[in-house]
């Protein structure tokens, strides 16, 4: 437990992790809603919609990580 207390994370790394987690969650939710709208029950989002959206979001997130672009919270990113 003592070793864990010594771990330090760079601010830039922490911000990137926060951005990636937020980006993934946002994309999954938006994708699941979009899939539900395209389905026979547009008002009903299912676990299958979330799973499919998550698979797409993983690919998108991987591309964003590889590109290493600025985080969405970066004022210079716009």
C-alpha positions in Angstrom: 0.0 0.0 0.0 2.9 2.3 0.7 4.2 2.0 -2.9 0.8 3.2 -4.2 1.0 6.4 -2.1 4.2 7.3 -4.0 2.7 7.1 -7.4 2.5 10.4 -9.1 0.7 11.1 -12.4 1.6 13.9 -14.6 -1.1 16.5 -15.0 -1.1 16.1 -18.8 -1.5 12.3 -18.4 -4.4 12.7 -16.0 -6.1 15.2 -18.3 -5.7 12.9 -21.3 -7.3 10.0 -19.3 -10.2 12.2 -18.2 -10.7 13.3 -21.8 -10.6 9.7 -23.2 -13.1 8.4 -20.6 -15.4 11.3 -21.3 -15.1 11.0 -25.0 -15.8 7.3 -24.9 -18.9 7.7 -22.6 -20.3 10.5 -24.8 -19.8 8.5 -28.0 -21.4 5.4 -26.5 -24.5 7.2 -25.3 -24.9 9.2 -28.5 -24.3 6.1 -30.6 -26.8 4.0 -28.6 -29.5 6.7 -28.9 -28.8 6.9 -32.7 -29.1 3.2 -33.0 -32.4 3.2 -31.0 -33.9 5.9 -33.3 -33.0 3.8 -36.3 -34.6 0.7 -34.8 -38.2 -0.4 -34.7 -38.6 1.0 -31.1 -36.9 4.5 -31.3 -37.9 5.3 -27.7 -36.2 2.2 -26.3 -32.4 2.0 -25.9 -31.3 -1.5 -25.3 -28.1 -3.2 -24.0 -27.5 -4.3 -27.5 -27.5 -0.7 -28.7 -25.0 0.2 -26.0 -22.8 -2.8 -26.9 -22.8 -1.9 -30.6 -22.2 1.7 -29.9 -19.3 0.8 -27.5 -17.6 -1.2 -30.2 -17.7 1.7 -32.6 -16.6 4.1 -29.8 -13.6 1.9 -29.0 -12.4 2.3 -32.6 -12.9 6.0 -32.6 -11.2 6.4 -29.2 -8.2 4.3 -30.4 -7.8 6.6 -33.4 -8.0 9.7 -31.2 -5.3 8.3 -28.9 -3.0 7.4 -31.8 -3.5 10.8 -33.3 -2.6 12.4 -30.0 -4.6 15.5 -30.7 -5.4 18.1 -28.1 -8.0 17.3 -25.4 -11.5 18.7 -25.9 -11.1 21.0 -22.9 -8.1 22.6 -24.4 -9.1 26.2 -25.4 -6.6 26.1 -28.2 -8.2 23.0 -29.7 -11.0 25.0 -31.4 
